Every structure is written in structure tokens, then in C-alpha cells.
Amino acid sequence: MRTIAKSRGELRIPRSRLGAKTVPKAKRAPFLDAPGGGRDPQGLGRVVSRLVSDRGWSSPLAVGSVMAQWDTLVGADIAAHCRPESFEVTTLHVRCDSTSWATQLRLLSSSLLAKFDAELGAGVVTRILVLGPAAPNWRKGFRSVKGRGPRDTYG
């Protein structure tokens, strides 16, 4: 923690100097002279943004904003038929409710990526993986027979 504080320009004050009433300006620790630095109270926004940048959480926060602001980022028409499902590294997985909307979203993916770069920052989303509607599961019960399922008796 001390090395991290030193890298930020904050220096440790010996206990003997903390109790002193008058310390000449030349002998004060440099972080106490900086406005808003050191141990002075800081605003919540400044503290949170510093925490986010120190921990490297900027891209996970941007991912969360993609999920939370999906309706405003893509528009009401697309949001009514396509929902973000998951996010892996820089790939966004989107599930559409029909194959026609999946095709439409594949065609719009380059313009959506440009919009994501403008709104969220470059490199947060680099690829959109469009998934069609989930197929129904024909397996019922504890046992099932391998094969094509009910389609093998259709003519």
C-alpha cells in the first residue's frame, strides 16, 4: 500500500509531525498542499472514478451499461425483438425472437458497433454474435431415444 501511495505522489507523515501545530510550508508533505489530495475529504464521484480506474473496472462497467441501456442504444424496434443474453471478453451475445430479426440484426451489426464505440468507448464491444430463437426440446421424461425425435414418423 505504501508503494502504491508513493506512486500516486502521496507521502507518509511521521507521527511526530502530525501533532505539531506549526509546520513550515517547505517541510510539509507534498500531498497535503495539493487541492483535494491526501487525507482531505473528497467527493463521492471522484473517489468512485479513482477506484474504478485503479482496479481496472472500466470495461465491466461499460458492459453493464450495454445491458442496462440496451433499449436506448439500439432503439425501441430492435429492443422489442432482440435482447442481450451474455457478454464474453468483447463479444456481445444477442438472442432474437425470430430468424428474420436475427438476419436483420446481423445486417445492422456494423452500424451498432460504431454506435457502441461512440457511446461507450472504443474496444468495449468488438463483435456481436446474433443467436436465433431457441428450438423446442422434444425430450420429455427420464428416458429418451437417440434419433431425430418426432420428425422420423412424419412421412
MODELLER restraints for C-alpha pairs under 7 A, 6 or more apart:
rsr = mdl.restraints
at = mdl.atoms
rsr.add(forms.Gaussian(group=physical.xy_distance, feature=features.Distance(at['CA:5:A'], at['CA:11:A']), mean=6.93, stdev=0.5))
rsr.add(forms.Gaussian(group=physical.xy_distance, feature=features.Distance(at['CA:9:A'], at['CA:31:A']), mean=6.70, stdev=0.5))
rsr.add(forms.Gaussian(group=physical.xy_distance, feature=features.Distance(at['CA:10:A'], at['CA:31:A']), mean=5.19, stdev=0.5))
rsr.add(forms.Gaussian(group=physical.xy_distance, feature=features.Distance(at['CA:10:A'], at['CA:38:A']), mean=6.49, stdev=0.5))
rsr.add(forms.Gaussian(group=physical.xy_distance, feature=features.Distance(at['CA:11:A'], at['CA:29:A']), mean=6.27, stdev=0.5))
rsr.add(forms.Gaussian(group=physical.xy_distance, feature=features.Distance(at['CA:11:A'], at['CA:31:A']), mean=6.64, stdev=0.5))
rsr.add(forms.Gaussian(group=physical.xy_distance, feature=features.Distance(at['CA:13:A'], at['CA:29:A']), mean=6.77, stdev=0.5))
rsr.add(forms.Gaussian(group=physical.xy_distance, feature=features.Distance(at['CA:31:A'], at['CA:37:A']), mean=5.74, stdev=0.5))
rsr.add(forms.Gaussian(group=physical.xy_distance, feature=features.Distance(at['CA:31:A'], at['CA:38:A']), mean=5.15, stdev=0.5))
rsr.add(forms.Gaussian(group=physical.xy_distance, feature=features.Distance(at['CA:32:A'], at['CA:38:A']), mean=5.61, stdev=0.5))
rsr.add(forms.Gaussian(group=physical.xy_distance, feature=features.Distance(at['CA:36:A'], at['CA:42:A']), mean=6.17, stdev=0.5))
rsr.add(forms.Gaussian(group=physical.xy_distance, feature=features.Distance(at['CA:52:A'], at['CA:58:A']), mean=6.12, stdev=0.5))
rsr.add(forms.Gaussian(group=physical.xy_distance, feature=features.Distance(at['CA:59:A'], at['CA:124:A']), mean=6.16, stdev=0.5))
rsr.add(forms.Gaussian(group=physical.xy_distance, feature=features.Distance(at['CA:62:A'], at['CA:120:A']), mean=6.19, stdev=0.5))
rsr.add(forms.Gaussian(group=physical.xy_distance, feature=features.Distance(at['CA:62:A'], at['CA:124:A']), mean=6.83, stdev=0.5))
rsr.add(forms.Gaussian(group=physical.xy_distance, feature=features.Distance(at['CA:67:A'], at['CA:84:A']), mean=6.44, stdev=0.5))
rsr.add(forms.Gaussian(group=physical.xy_distance, feature=features.Distance(at['CA:70:A'], at['CA:79:A']), mean=6.93, stdev=0.5))
rsr.add(forms.Gaussian(group=physical.xy_distance, feature=features.Distance(at['CA:71:A'], at['CA:79:A']), mean=5.27, stdev=0.5))
rsr.add(forms.Gaussian(group=physical.xy_distance, feature=features.Distance(at['CA:81:A'], at['CA:96:A']), mean=5.75, stdev=0.5))
rsr.add(forms.Gaussian(group=physical.xy_distance, feature=features.Distance(at['CA:81:A'], at['CA:97:A']), mean=5.59, stdev=0.5))
rsr.add(forms.Gaussian(group=physical.xy_distance, feature=features.Distance(at['CA:81:A'], at['CA:101:A']), mean=6.88, stdev=0.5))
rsr.add(forms.Gaussian(group=physical.xy_distance, feature=features.Distance(at['CA:82:A'], at['CA:94:A']), mean=6.52, stdev=0.5))
rsr.add(forms.Gaussian(group=physical.xy_distance, feature=features.Distance(at['CA:82:A'], at['CA:95:A']), mean=5.64, stdev=0.5))
rsr.add(forms.Gaussian(group=physical.xy_distance, feature=features.Distance(at['CA:82:A'], at['CA:96:A']), mean=4.22, stdev=0.5))
rsr.add(forms.Gaussian(group=physical.xy_distance, feature=features.Distance(at['CA:82:A'], at['CA:97:A']), mean=6.39, stdev=0.5))
rsr.add(forms.Gaussian(group=physical.xy_distance, feature=features.Distance(at['CA:83:A'], at['CA:94:A']), mean=5.58, stdev=0.5))
rsr.add(forms.Gaussian(group=physical.xy_distance, feature=features.Distance(at['CA:83:A'], at['CA:95:A']), mean=5.46, stdev=0.5))
rsr.add(forms.Gaussian(group=physical.xy_distance, feature=features.Distance(at['CA:83:A'], at['CA:96:A']), mean=6.48, stdev=0.5))
rsr.add(forms.Gaussian(group=physical.xy_distance, feature=features.Distance(at['CA:84:A'], at['CA:93:A']), mean=5.93, stdev=0.5))
rsr.add(forms.Gaussian(group=physical.xy_distance, feature=features.Distance(at['CA:84:A'], at['CA:94:A']), mean=4.26, stdev=0.5))
rsr.add(forms.Gaussian(group=physical.xy_distance, feature=features.Distance(at['CA:84:A'], at['CA:95:A']), mean=6.22, stdev=0.5))
rsr.add(forms.Gaussian(group=physical.xy_distance, feature=features.Distance(at['CA:85:A'], at['CA:93:A']), mean=5.48, stdev=0.5))
rsr.add(forms.Gaussian(group=physical.xy_distance, feature=features.Distance(at['CA:85:A'], at['CA:94:A']), mean=5.32, stdev=0.5))
rsr.add(forms.Gaussian(group=physical.xy_distance, feature=features.Distance(at['CA:85:A'], at['CA:95:A']), mean=6.15, stdev=0.5))
rsr.add(forms.Gaussian(group=physical.xy_distance, feature=features.Distance(at['CA:86:A'], at['CA:92:A']), mean=6.25, stdev=0.5))
rsr.add(forms.Gaussian(group=physical.xy_distance, feature=features.Distance(at['CA:86:A'], at['CA:93:A']), mean=5.19, stdev=0.5))
rsr.add(forms.Gaussian(group=physical.xy_distance, feature=features.Distance(at['CA:87:A'], at['CA:93:A']), mean=5.94, stdev=0.5))
rsr.add(forms.Gaussian(group=physical.xy_distance, feature=features.Distance(at['CA:90:A'], at['CA:124:A']), mean=5.85, stdev=0.5))
rsr.add(forms.Gaussian(group=physical.xy_distance, feature=features.Distance(at['CA:90:A'], at['CA:125:A']), mean=4.81, stdev=0.5))
rsr.add(forms.Gaussian(group=physical.xy_distance, feature=features.Distance(at['CA:90:A'], at['CA:126:A']), mean=5.50, stdev=0.5))
rsr.add(forms.Gaussian(group=physical.xy_distance, feature=features.Distance(at['CA:90:A'], at['CA:127:A']), mean=6.61, stdev=0.5))
rsr.add(forms.Gaussian(group=physical.xy_distance, feature=features.Distance(at['CA:91:A'], at['CA:125:A']), mean=5.96, stdev=0.5))
rsr.add(forms.Gaussian(group=physical.xy_distance, feature=features.Distance(at['CA:91:A'], at['CA:126:A']), mean=6.12, stdev=0.5))
rsr.add(forms.Gaussian(group=physical.xy_distance, feature=features.Distance(at['CA:91:A'], at['CA:127:A']), mean=4.76, stdev=0.5))
rsr.add(forms.Gaussian(group=physical.xy_distance, feature=features.Distance(at['CA:91:A'], at['CA:128:A']), mean=5.71, stdev=0.5))
rsr.add(forms.Gaussian(group=physical.xy_distance, feature=features.Distance(at['CA:91:A'], at['CA:129:A']), mean=6.75, stdev=0.5))
rsr.add(forms.Gaussian(group=physical.xy_distance, feature=features.Distance(at['CA:92:A'], at['CA:125:A']), mean=6.61, stdev=0.5))
rsr.add(forms.Gaussian(group=physical.xy_distance, feature=features.Distance(at['CA:92:A'], at['CA:127:A']), mean=6.33, stdev=0.5))
rsr.add(forms.Gaussian(group=physical.xy_distance, feature=features.Distance(at['CA:92:A'], at['CA:128:A']), mean=4.87, stdev=0.5))
rsr.add(forms.Gaussian(group=physical.xy_distance, feature=features.Distance(at['CA:92:A'], at['CA:129:A']), mean=6.00, stdev=0.5))
rsr.add(forms.Gaussian(group=physical.xy_distance, feature=features.Distance(at['CA:93:A'], at['CA:128:A']), mean=6.09, stdev=0.5))
rsr.add(forms.Gaussian(group=physical.xy_distance, feature=features.Distance(at['CA:93:A'], at['CA:129:A']), mean=4.82, stdev=0.5))
rsr.add(forms.Gaussian(group=physical.xy_distance, feature=features.Distance(at['CA:93:A'], at['CA:130:A']), mean=6.09, stdev=0.5))
rsr.add(forms.Gaussian(group=physical.xy_distance, feature=features.Distance(at['CA:94:A'], at['CA:129:A']), mean=6.21, stdev=0.5))
rsr.add(forms.Gaussian(group=physical.xy_distance, feature=features.Distance(at['CA:94:A'], at['CA:130:A']), mean=5.04, stdev=0.5))
rsr.add(forms.Gaussian(group=physical.xy_distance, feature=features.Distance(at['CA:94:A'], at['CA:131:A']), mean=5.88, stdev=0.5))
rsr.add(forms.Gaussian(group=physical.xy_distance, feature=features.Distance(at['CA:95:A'], at['CA:130:A']), mean=6.20, stdev=0.5))
rsr.add(forms.Gaussian(group=physical.xy_distance, feature=features.Distance(at['CA:95:A'], at['CA:131:A']), mean=4.72, stdev=0.5))
rsr.add(forms.Gaussian(group=physical.xy_distance, feature=features.Distance(at['CA:95:A'], at['CA:132:A']), mean=5.93, stdev=0.5))
rsr.add(forms.Gaussian(group=physical.xy_distance, feature=features.Distance(at['CA:95:A'], at['CA:133:A']), mean=6.73, stdev=0.5))
rsr.add(forms.Gaussian(group=physical.xy_distance, feature=features.Distance(at['CA:96:A'], at['CA:102:A']), mean=5.46, stdev=0.5))
rsr.add(forms.Gaussian(group=physical.xy_distance, feature=features.Distance(at['CA:96:A'], at['CA:131:A']), mean=6.22, stdev=0.5))
rsr.add(forms.Gaussian(group=physical.xy_distance, feature=features.Distance(at['CA:96:A'], at['CA:132:A']), mean=5.28, stdev=0.5))
rsr.add(forms.Gaussian(group=physical.xy_distance, feature=features.Distance(at['CA:96:A'], at['CA:133:A']), mean=5.81, stdev=0.5))
rsr.add(forms.Gaussian(group=physical.xy_distance, feature=features.Distance(at['CA:97:A'], at['CA:132:A']), mean=6.68, stdev=0.5))
rsr.add(forms.Gaussian(group=physical.xy_distance, feature=features.Distance(at['CA:97:A'], at['CA:133:A']), mean=5.06, stdev=0.5))
rsr.add(forms.Gaussian(group=physical.xy_distance, feature=features.Distance(at['CA:98:A'], at['CA:132:A']), mean=6.20, stdev=0.5))
rsr.add(forms.Gaussian(group=physical.xy_distance, feature=features.Distance(at['CA:98:A'], at['CA:133:A']), mean=5.55, stdev=0.5))
rsr.add(forms.Gaussian(group=physical.xy_distance, feature=features.Distance(at['CA:99:A'], at['CA:132:A']), mean=5.46, stdev=0.5))
rsr.add(forms.Gaussian(group=physical.xy_distance, feature=features.Distance(at['CA:99:A'], at['CA:133:A']), mean=6.74, stdev=0.5))
rsr.add(forms.Gaussian(group=physical.xy_distance, feature=features.Distance(at['CA:102:A'], at['CA:130:A']), mean=6.15, stdev=0.5))
rsr.add(forms.Gaussian(group=physical.xy_distance, feature=features.Distance(at['CA:102:A'], at['CA:131:A']), mean=6.63, stdev=0.5))
rsr.add(forms.Gaussian(group=physical.xy_distance, feature=features.Distance(at['CA:102:A'], at['CA:132:A']), mean=5.63, stdev=0.5))
rsr.add(forms.Gaussian(group=physical.xy_distance, feature=features.Distance(at['CA:106:A'], at['CA:130:A']), mean=6.51, stdev=0.5))
rsr.add(forms.Gaussian(group=physical.xy_distance, feature=features.Distance(at['CA:109:A'], at['CA:128:A']), mean=6.50, stdev=0.5))
rsr.add(forms.Gaussian(group=physical.xy_distance, feature=features.Distance(at['CA:113:A'], at['CA:125:A']), mean=6.78, stdev=0.5))
rsr.add(forms.Gaussian(group=physical.xy_distance, feature=features.Distance(at['CA:113:A'], at['CA:126:A']), mean=6.77, stdev=0.5))
rsr.add(forms.Gaussian(group=physical.xy_distance, feature=features.Distance(at['CA:116:A'], at['CA:125:A']), mean=6.82, stdev=0.5))
rsr.add(forms.Gaussian(group=physical.xy_distance, feature=features.Distance(at['CA:117:A'], at['CA:123:A']), mean=6.83, stdev=0.5))
rsr.add(forms.Gaussian(group=physical.xy_distance, feature=features.Distance(at['CA:138:A'], at['CA:149:A']), mean=6.81, stdev=0.5))
